[in-house]
Amino acid sequence: MNEAQIMFSPRRVAAMVLRYWFLLRSSFARLIELIYWPTVQMLMWGFLQTYLAGQANLYARAGGVLIGAVMLWDILFRGQLGFSISFLEEMYARNLGNLMISPLRASEFVVALMIMSIIRLAIGMLPVTALAVWFFGFNLWALGFALAAFFANLMLTGWAVGIFVSGLVLRNGLGAETFAWSIMFLFLPLTCVYYPVAVLPEFLQPFAWALPPTYVFEGMRALLIDHTFRADLMIQALMLNIVLFSLAVLAFLALLASARRNGSLMQTGE
């Protein structure tokens, strides 16, 4: 094994990102899909909040709580999905075996997928944030440093889940593809996107606090309702994300090794 194969190569990462960018740019339908669903969700929940704002409830009057929750949830969901879709495109093209026997390292492949998930997310979310200002007067960017903390933690969780799902698909083929589309919705009730953790039954609350996004959504509500940035919640989310991401990487490497032993890399069907 030569030095080029041992060293991490930013050029190989850039080459993979360029490949996925050309794939994305070549399909108008792919670009529209990135914008369509975030826009529909933002409008639906935004109009609901407009209705609730006319009620006497103090929580309902807290500016942007529902829209903020929807947009942060979309960062989490689209971050994971953007990672997984780029990976699945290699499976659909039956190109994964070729990549794995090339000098491309597994770490370089994963970094390229992470970069592409940010690019795909940006294409979908930037127009949506502008529409949120236009329709409802909610400016996500006005959250400032808090938004950066929210974004970083949500993306780390999305990448961790995406890495784990990619490992499952590597080992089990496209029969496990459904996890890429559905696994994040398992987080939806427990991460308390639209309501505080206190709403959950007591026996479920420890499970909720074991998930990094829970701290982000609690922090978002504290910021918008109480006008307080909870740095402690962001630090706890980051610590949990480091553990979750590390476990996901270990699981991916183990599943990749198992796929190589069992010849799954060359059998990408059901």
Solvent accessible surface area in square Angstrom, and as a share of the most:
residue,aa,sasa,rsa
1,M,181,0.81
2,N,91,0.47
3,E,127,0.57
4,A,60,0.47
5,Q,60,0.27
6,I,94,0.48
7,M,114,0.51
8,F,92,0.38
9,S,21,0.13
10,P,95,0.60
11,R,207,0.76
12,R,44,0.16
13,V,9,0.05
14,A,59,0.46
15,A,61,0.47
16,M,14,0.06
17,V,22,0.13
18,L,92,0.46
19,R,75,0.27
20,Y,2,0.01
21,W,82,0.29
22,F,95,0.40
23,L,52,0.26
24,L,1,0.01
25,R,141,0.51
26,S,89,0.58
27,S,25,0.16
28,F,154,0.64
29,A,75,0.58
30,R,78,0.29
31,L,47,0.23
32,I,79,0.40
33,E,55,0.25
34,L,8,0.04
35,I,54,0.27
36,Y,110,0.42
37,W,123,0.43
38,P,3,0.02
39,T,23,0.14
40,V,57,0.33
41,Q,39,0.17
42,M,0,0.00
43,L,44,0.22
44,M,108,0.48
45,W,58,0.20
46,G,0,0.00
47,F,113,0.47
48,L,72,0.36
49,Q,22,0.10
50,T,84,0.49
51,Y,141,0.54
52,L,53,0.26
53,A,39,0.31
54,G,60,0.57
55,Q,74,0.33
56,A,98,0.76
57,N,86,0.44
58,L,142,0.71
59,Y,75,0.28
60,A,15,0.12
61,R,137,0.50
62,A,13,0.10
63,G,52,0.50
64,G,3,0.03
65,V,4,0.02
66,L,19,0.09
67,I,2,0.01
68,G,1,0.01
69,A,1,0.00
70,V,2,0.01
71,M,1,0.01
72,L,0,0.00
73,W,5,0.02
74,D,2,0.01
75,I,7,0.04
76,L,0,0.00
77,F,19,0.08
78,R,18,0.07
79,G,0,0.00
80,Q,0,0.00
81,L,5,0.03
82,G,4,0.04
83,F,1,0.00
84,S,2,0.01
85,I,23,0.12
86,S,0,0.00
87,F,1,0.01
88,L,3,0.01
89,E,14,0.06
90,E,0,0.00
91,M,4,0.02
92,Y,114,0.43
93,A,63,0.49
94,R,161,0.59
95,N,30,0.15
96,L,1,0.00
97,G,4,0.04
98,N,84,0.43
99,L,19,0.10
100,M,18,0.08
101,I,144,0.73
102,S,41,0.26
103,P,69,0.43
104,L,18,0.09
105,R,89,0.32
106,A,22,0.17
107,S,51,0.33
108,E,0,0.00
109,F,1,0.01
110,V,17,0.10
111,V,49,0.28
112,A,0,0.00
113,L,3,0.01
114,M,33,0.15
115,I,68,0.35
116,M,1,0.00
117,S,0,0.00
118,I,68,0.34
119,I,48,0.24
120,R,10,0.04
121,L,8,0.04
122,A,38,0.30
123,I,40,0.20
124,G,3,0.03
125,M,14,0.06
126,L,96,0.48
127,P,50,0.31
128,V,1,0.00
129,T,6,0.04
130,A,62,0.48
131,L,43,0.22
132,A,0,0.00
133,V,68,0.39
134,W,194,0.68
135,F,94,0.39
136,F,46,0.19
137,G,63,0.61
138,F,19,0.08
139,N,64,0.33
140,L,5,0.02
141,W,141,0.49
142,A,77,0.59
143,L,26,0.13
144,G,42,0.40
145,F,152,0.63
146,A,6,0.04
147,L,14,0.07
148,A,56,0.43
149,A,16,0.13
150,F,1,0.00
151,F,67,0.28
152,A,50,0.39
153,N,7,0.04
154,L,0,0.00
155,M,3,0.01
156,L,41,0.20
157,T,0,0.00
158,G,0,0.00
159,W,29,0.10
160,A,2,0.02
161,V,10,0.06
162,G,0,0.00
163,I,1,0.00
164,F,74,0.31
165,V,1,0.01
166,S,2,0.01
167,G,0,0.00
168,L,34,0.17
169,V,1,0.01
170,L,4,0.02
171,R,74,0.27
172,N,82,0.42
173,G,5,0.05
174,L,28,0.14
175,G,45,0.44
176,A,7,0.05
177,E,39,0.18
178,T,80,0.47
179,F,88,0.37
180,A,0,0.00
181,W,108,0.38
182,S,50,0.32
183,I,22,0.11
184,M,0,0.00
185,F,97,0.41
186,L,128,0.64
187,F,29,0.12
188,L,51,0.25
189,P,73,0.46
190,L,44,0.22
191,T,0,0.00
192,C,0,0.00
193,V,1,0.00
194,Y,49,0.18
195,Y,64,0.24
196,P,49,0.31
197,V,5,0.03
198,A,84,0.65
199,V,98,0.56
200,L,19,0.10
201,P,68,0.43
202,E,148,0.67
203,F,142,0.59
204,L,51,0.25
205,Q,43,0.19
206,P,86,0.54
207,F,122,0.51
208,A,0,0.00
209,W,88,0.31
210,A,61,0.47
211,L,35,0.17
212,P,3,0.02
213,P,0,0.00
214,T,0,0.00
215,Y,17,0.06
216,V,0,0.00
217,F,0,0.00
218,E,33,0.15
219,G,1,0.01
220,M,0,0.00
221,R,13,0.05
222,A,13,0.10
223,L,31,0.15
224,L,23,0.12
225,I,51,0.26
226,D,96,0.50
227,H,154,0.69
228,T,65,0.38
229,F,68,0.28
230,R,91,0.33
231,A,50,0.39
232,D,63,0.33
233,L,11,0.05
234,M,12,0.05
235,I,107,0.54
236,Q,79,0.35
237,A,0,0.00
238,L,74,0.37
239,M,116,0.52
240,L,54,0.27
241,N,1,0.00
242,I,91,0.46
243,V,85,0.49
244,L,54,0.27
245,F,46,0.19
246,S,53,0.34
247,L,106,0.53
248,A,7,0.06
249,V,48,0.28
250,L,114,0.57
251,A,28,0.22
252,F,7,0.03
253,L,84,0.42
254,A,63,0.49
255,L,35,0.17
256,L,4,0.02
257,A,41,0.31
258,S,17,0.11
259,A,0,0.00
260,R,127,0.46
261,R,181,0.66
262,N,83,0.43
263,G,30,0.28
264,S,16,0.10
265,L,17,0.08
266,M,139,0.62
267,Q,128,0.57
268,T,6,0.03
269,G,26,0.25
270,E,168,0.75
